[in-house]
């Protein structure tokens, strides 16, 4: 497809979206049958995933009473993403993405089933959790870049931003429901049933993927996998706006996200809410994140997203700082609402901008770097956050992370005027904005 045709398609889609009712604009990516199947199946599966996340954190804490080991399990589950995601990215650029995602979902279902069996049979030990968490991390190293790159195959470029936002909405809708269910089940019948429910929930998304009719043929390459991986890293390093967005994601994952790993400590020792309180706190974060994703879904263009990234990162840091000093359970839950909102808005806006600017032939590889920053930096944050919390306390650790996020937001905001010039060139090259695409990244025009 030529650049002119892409621009016309994008402009036509924007014009149609402007005439639709607000709710129809927000849900416009669901007009694609393939995305309907993906959305419904993934929603069920993600509820199970969040149930397992909360139950696993509580199981580790119940067995060890250690913030350090909580952080260590988080490290084990996510460090494979940092190490292996480049291979997942090149795989997503070379093979059929639909089959890749099916394979990763089946693998995750098997791992959840094994953990359920170990727990329900009374055999589970901490080292079992470490091993299974690491194996799931390997699966995610292929699943995340494959699934992110697969979105454009399902909906096309004209509805890509809305699909990313709805995908985030689905993720966080499940984040509200899953922890709430997990908190009740863990308190009444134990963690094992949460793991079993998660394993069964994968059937929904696998069925949806099998029913899809998507044209995503394998992409041939004349180079070796290592050469292609290096090409992806080189493009990211040489593209300032992409590099800046990824650095911001990495910063938040490293210093901001450890608050989720330390949540059992806040729920038990500081706020005295137990397993049920943990579910409520995680659910509050999810409610905020859900509204953040829906805010982006209601948007019909990418105008101003760069400024949104800076503001939402600063808001996330301030919310974490206030949360760290709270000793009231419901006040803490209230602070987690804007924290979840801001965190998800930053991540979803960054994802949208990156996918808008990346060439199709590099999409899988660039999204693998996104995975490294989003998920891959989190294990370092979980490990060091757990270690710092072990020595200085969880509130101090979260407060430091909040301050660092605010500093990062100030840096990005000051760099934005220069970054939007490069964004103009990249957006025009991808044909996703006609006229003045520089205003898509930041609302102020550029004098040339």
DRENMAR-966294 format. One line per field, with one value per residue (C-alpha): residue number from 1; residue in one letter; x, y, z. Coordinates in pm, whole numbers, plus 50000, padded with zeros to 5 digits. Layout:
<sites>
num	(NUM,...) .
residuo	(a,...) .
c1	(X,...) .
c2	(Y,...) .
c3	(Z,...) .
</sites>
This chain:
<sites>
num	(1,2,3,4,5,6,7,8,9,10,11,12,13,14,15,16,17,18,19,20,21,22,23,24,25,26,27,28,29,30,31,32,33,34,35,36,37,38,39,40,41,42,43,44,45,46,47,48,49,50,51,52,53,54,55,56,57,58,59,60,61,62,63,64,65,66,67,68,69,70,71,72,73,74,75,76,77,78,79,80,81,82,83,84,85,86,87,88,89,90,91,92,93,94,95,96,97,98,99,100,101,102,103,104,105,106,107,108,109,110,111,112,113,114,115,116,117,118,119,120,121,122,123,124,125,126,127,128,129,130,131,132,133,134,135,136,137,138,139,140,141,142,143,144,145,146,147,148,149,150,151,152,153,154,155,156,157,158,159,160,161,162,163,164,165,166,167,168,169,170,171,172,173,174,175,176,177,178,179,180,181,182,183,184,185,186,187,188,189,190,191,192,193,194,195,196,197,198,199,200,201,202,203,204,205,206,207,208,209,210,211,212,213,214,215,216,217,218,219,220,221,222,223,224,225,226,227,228,229,230,231,232,233,234,235,236,237,238,239,240,241,242,243,244,245,246,247,248,249,250,251,252,253,254,255,256,257,258,259,260,261,262,263,264,265,266,267,268,269,270,271,272,273,274,275,276,277,278,279,280,281,282,283,284,285,286,287,288,289,290,291,292,293,294,295,296,297,298,299,300,301,302,303,304,305,306,307,308,309,310,311,312,313,314,315,316,317,318,319,320,321,322,323,324,325,326,327,328,329,330,331,332,333,334,335,336,337,338,339,340,341,342,343,344,345,346,347,348,349,350,351,352,353,354,355,356,357,358,359,360,361,362,363,364,365,366,367,368,369,370,371,372,373,374,375,376,377,378,379,380,381,382,383,384,385,386,387,388,389,390,391,392,393,394,395,396,397,398,399,400,401,402,403,404,405,406,407,408,409,410,411,412,413,414,415,416,417,418,419,420,421,422,423,424,425,426,427,428,429,430,431,432,433,434,435,436,437,438,439,440,441,442,443,444,445,446,447,448) .
residuo	(x,x,x,x,x,x,x,x,x,x,x,x,x,x,x,x,x,x,x,x,x,x,x,x,x,x,x,x,x,x,x,x,x,x,x,x,x,x,x,x,x,x,x,x,x,x,x,x,x,x,x,x,x,x,x,x,x,x,x,x,x,x,x,x,x,x,x,x,x,x,x,x,x,x,x,x,x,x,x,x,x,x,x,x,x,x,x,x,x,x,x,x,x,x,x,x,x,x,x,x,x,x,x,x,x,x,x,x,x,x,x,x,x,x,x,x,x,x,x,x,x,x,x,x,x,x,x,x,x,x,x,x,x,x,x,x,x,x,x,x,x,x,x,x,x,x,x,x,x,x,x,x,x,x,x,x,x,x,x,x,x,x,x,x,x,x,x,x,x,x,x,x,x,x,x,x,x,x,x,x,x,x,x,x,x,x,x,x,x,x,x,x,x,x,x,x,x,x,x,x,x,x,x,x,x,x,x,x,x,x,x,x,x,x,x,x,x,x,x,x,x,x,x,x,x,x,x,x,x,x,x,x,x,x,x,x,x,x,x,x,x,x,x,x,x,x,x,x,x,x,x,x,x,x,x,x,x,x,x,x,x,x,x,x,x,x,x,x,x,x,x,x,x,x,x,x,x,x,x,x,x,x,x,x,x,x,x,x,x,x,x,x,x,x,x,x,x,x,x,x,x,x,x,x,x,x,x,x,x,x,x,x,x,x,x,x,x,x,x,x,x,x,x,x,x,x,x,x,x,x,x,x,x,x,x,x,x,x,x,x,x,x,x,x,x,x,x,x,x,x,x,x,x,x,x,x,x,x,x,x,x,x,x,x,x,x,x,x,x,x,x,x,x,x,x,x,x,x,x,x,x,x,x,x,x,x,x,x,x,x,x,x,x,x,x,x,x,x,x,x,x,x,x,x,x,x,x,x,x,x,x,x,x,x,x,x,x,x,x,x,x,x,x,x,x,x,x,x,x,x,x,x,x,x,x,x,x,x,x,x,x,x,x,x,x,x,x,x) .
c1	(50000,50137,50192,49909,49664,49765,49713,49376,49271,49374,49200,48885,48879,48923,48640,48407,48501,48421,48063,48001,47843,48099,48044,48076,48400,48539,48457,48529,48803,48539,48382,48654,48542,48895,48936,48595,48716,49047,48885,48626,48864,49146,48916,48826,49186,49320,49078,49239,49588,49522,49376,49700,49915,49751,49728,50093,50212,50007,50129,50495,50432,50239,50519,50810,50688,50973,50961,51296,51158,50849,51080,51291,50992,50899,51257,51246,50918,51026,51402,51352,51157,51458,51699,51491,51246,51477,51440,51065,51064,51251,51021,50718,50869,50944,50667,50287,50193,49858,50026,50292,50033,49839,50157,50239,49886,49890,50228,50100,49792,50011,50231,49928,49791,50116,50118,49754,49833,50134,49934,49616,49815,50005,50343,50415,50744,50896,51146,50855,50710,51047,51091,50738,50756,51080,50930,50627,50869,51021,50673,50598,50922,50765,50401,50424,50599,50400,50067,50147,50256,49951,49712,49782,49707,49365,49243,49471,49651,49339,49202,49535,49531,49179,49272,49571,49350,49076,49340,49463,49102,49048,49372,49266,48903,49038,49269,48962,48773,49060,49215,48871,48785,49132,49109,48785,48903,49241,49081,48818,48957,49324,49553,49543,49192,49296,49575,49331,49081,49357,49459,49100,49050,49310,49066,48863,49146,49287,48943,48909,49252,49171,48846,49018,49076,49381,49626,49966,50204,50562,50805,51120,51458,51792,51981,52059,51841,52126,52171,51799,51797,52090,51906,51608,51825,52015,51691,51564,51896,51911,51548,51540,51165,51135,51439,51297,50957,51120,51348,51042,50873,51189,51214,50857,50902,51229,51143,50764,50618,50782,50492,50278,50535,50536,50155,50125,50349,50126,49809,49930,50175,50084,49714,49613,49378,49501,49438,49103,49262,49528,49256,49088,49411,49505,49150,49167,49479,49294,48990,49213,49402,49077,48963,49305,49277,48918,49034,49269,49006,48770,49036,49007,49362,49712,49726,49881,49988,50346,50231,50001,50304,50487,50187,50074,50426,50443,50094,50191,50495,50297,50027,50289,50455,50125,50035,50364,50285,49925,49836,49461,49338,49069,49284,49557,49305,49197,49557,49591,49312,49511,49826,49664,49506,49833,50046,49818,49770,50147,50204,49913,50003,50365,50259,50034,50303,50565,50336,50232,50591,50756,50790,50597,50908,51055,50734,50804,51162,51075,50789,51038,51240,50913,50865,51217,51147,50792,50831,51206,51306,51041,51241,51534,51289,51122,51454,51611,51279,51242,51599,51556,51222,51390,51639,51456,51090,50828,50696,51043,51102,50775,50831,51175,51025,50758,51013,51219,50911,50845,51207,51179,50856,51025,51312,51077,50861,51162,51287,50947,50980,51282,51142,50822,51020,51144,50795,50667,50898,50817,50440,50442,50658,50401,50113,49908,49856,49797,49865,50044,50144,50384,50077,49985,50270,50231,49956,50189,50293,50656,50808,51035) .
c2	(50000,50341,50624,50828,50542,50491,50859,50857,50552,50707,51037,50858,50648,50960,51137,50840,50815,51184,51126,50825,50841,50857,50495,50370,50565,50409,50055,50100,49830,49573,49603,49359,48997,48880,49141,49047,48687,48799,49046,48807,48514,48724,48892,48556,48441,48760,48735,48399,48546,48818,48562,48367,48679,48775,48417,48346,48662,48570,48208,48317,48564,48304,48050,48286,48613,48774,49093,48989,48659,48836,49053,48752,48563,48874,48884,48515,48560,48862,48843,48594,48868,49097,48828,48645,48906,48998,48639,48665,48982,48831,48528,48759,48922,48588,48341,48334,48552,48380,48042,48195,48339,48011,47824,48065,48050,47668,47674,47917,47699,47394,47584,47712,47357,47224,47493,47415,47044,47110,47342,47135,46817,46987,46938,47301,47450,47791,47656,47514,47865,48007,47749,47782,48161,48158,47924,48151,48439,48251,48206,48577,48671,48531,48608,48983,49098,48845,48958,49329,49289,49070,49358,49530,49204,49189,49547,49724,50053,50271,50117,50023,50295,50201,49831,49905,50109,49844,49577,49778,49826,49453,49392,49629,49523,49179,49345,49467,49137,48889,49018,49058,48694,48580,48762,48578,48236,48255,48350,48071,47773,47846,47953,47627,47683,48022,47851,47585,47849,48031,47714,47649,48013,47976,47758,48070,48264,47959,47887,48248,48239,47915,48062,48367,48416,48638,48685,48707,48517,48454,48727,48605,48760,48746,48801,48578,48611,48783,49037,49110,49151,49394,49586,49632,49756,49990,50145,50203,50355,50589,50705,50958,50971,50592,50573,50840,50670,50335,50492,50638,50298,50140,50401,50343,49965,49986,50229,50265,49920,49749,49884,49599,49339,49492,49511,49203,49383,49693,49480,49275,49471,49835,49837,49511,49398,49040,48848,49016,49357,49264,49187,49523,49719,49546,49595,49969,49995,49807,50038,50339,50167,50068,50431,50531,50287,50394,50757,50667,50448,50747,50946,50959,51071,51067,51444,51542,51193,51303,51554,51291,51065,51334,51438,51083,50980,51275,51199,50835,50938,51181,50918,50661,50913,50988,50618,50536,50761,50646,50418,50422,50129,50316,50626,50401,50240,50590,50687,50372,50489,50779,50566,50298,50557,50739,50429,50274,50601,50644,50284,50280,50622,50513,50185,50375,50624,50352,50136,50443,50529,50187,50037,49714,49509,49606,49588,49261,49355,49703,49562,49315,49614,49755,49423,49445,49790,49721,49368,49314,49604,49508,49211,49438,49676,49387,49248,49577,49703,49390,49422,49792,49724,49450,49705,50040,49936,49917,50278,50429,50216,50322,50689,50689,50533,50801,51083,50920,50901,51274,51356,51141,51315,51656,51538,51400,51712,51937,51717,51701,52009,51853,51500,51598,51706,51350,51223,51429,51244,50898,50946,51076,50780,50537,50728,50744,51119,51366,51735,51831,51512,51704,51818,51457,51422,51759,52014,52307,52372,52381,52676,52570) .
c3	(50000,49913,50154,49997,50033,50396,50469,50298,50493,50822,50744,50628,50946,51160,50976,51023,51392,51442,51320,51544,51891,52174,52281,51922,51878,52194,52071,51699,51681,51780,51436,51325,51379,51456,51728,51873,51910,52057,52297,52441,52481,52623,52875,53030,53024,53181,53474,53546,53500,53756,53995,53969,54010,54338,54466,54383,54562,54867,54858,54855,55136,55341,55303,55365,55526,55331,55120,54971,54842,54706,54502,54404,54262,54064,53936,53834,53646,53444,53389,53100,52918,52940,52821,52560,52424,52129,52006,52060,51851,51558,51579,51556,51245,51075,51158,51149,51449,51501,51544,51767,52007,52012,52106,52390,52531,52535,52712,52977,53034,53101,53349,53541,53555,53702,53972,54056,54091,54317,54540,54564,54634,54917,54747,54660,54779,54718,54464,54259,54236,54128,53850,53713,53731,53530,53268,53235,53183,52889,52742,52789,52611,52294,52374,52443,52123,51921,52063,52033,51670,51601,51679,51348,51163,51330,51284,51035,51093,51088,51410,51569,51836,51943,51950,52175,52408,52419,52475,52773,52890,52877,53067,53342,53350,53431,53682,53870,53863,53900,54226,54386,54309,54414,54746,54828,54704,54878,55207,55187,54995,54924,54641,54443,54306,54167,53972,53847,53736,53547,53363,53254,53147,52870,52680,52593,52430,52251,52105,51986,51823,51641,51504,51354,50983,50967,50684,50855,50631,50751,50646,50475,50559,50383,50708,51004,51317,51504,51224,51226,51605,51583,51311,51545,51832,51597,51469,51823,51932,51632,51666,51951,52007,52024,52250,52482,52507,52584,52847,53019,53018,53156,53431,53550,53537,53730,54009,54001,53942,54246,54451,54312,54426,54774,54795,55022,55275,55267,55285,55584,55799,55729,55643,55819,55544,55487,55166,55107,55153,54899,54646,54712,54677,54353,54231,54308,54093,53822,53836,53785,53505,53336,53323,53194,52905,52830,52821,52538,52366,52343,52157,51777,51697,51839,51890,52223,52331,52393,52652,52801,52854,53053,53262,53340,53448,53688,53821,53875,54078,54296,54362,54468,54698,54873,54893,55062,55361,55412,55706,55635,55426,55232,55184,55043,54809,54699,54615,54404,54172,54018,54035,53820,53590,53527,53489,53229,53040,53008,52895,52648,52500,52462,52299,52059,51960,51910,51696,51498,51409,51364,51011,50960,50887,51227,51433,51614,51698,51824,52032,52180,52305,52438,52619,52760,52901,53018,53156,53138,53365,53618,53759,53842,54006,54191,54313,54420,54551,54763,54889,54972,55142,55346,55481,55473,55466,55191,55235,55186,54876,54712,54800,54634,54322,54308,54324,54046,53820,53867,53776,53463,53361,53389,53167,52900,52904,52847,52560,52388,52159,51985,51981,51800,51492,51444,51519,51224,50985,51121,51124,50767,50662,50804,50643,50964,50969,50692,50709,51029,51213,51436,51627,51688,51939,52102,52060,51990,51629,51524,51342,51058) .
</sites>
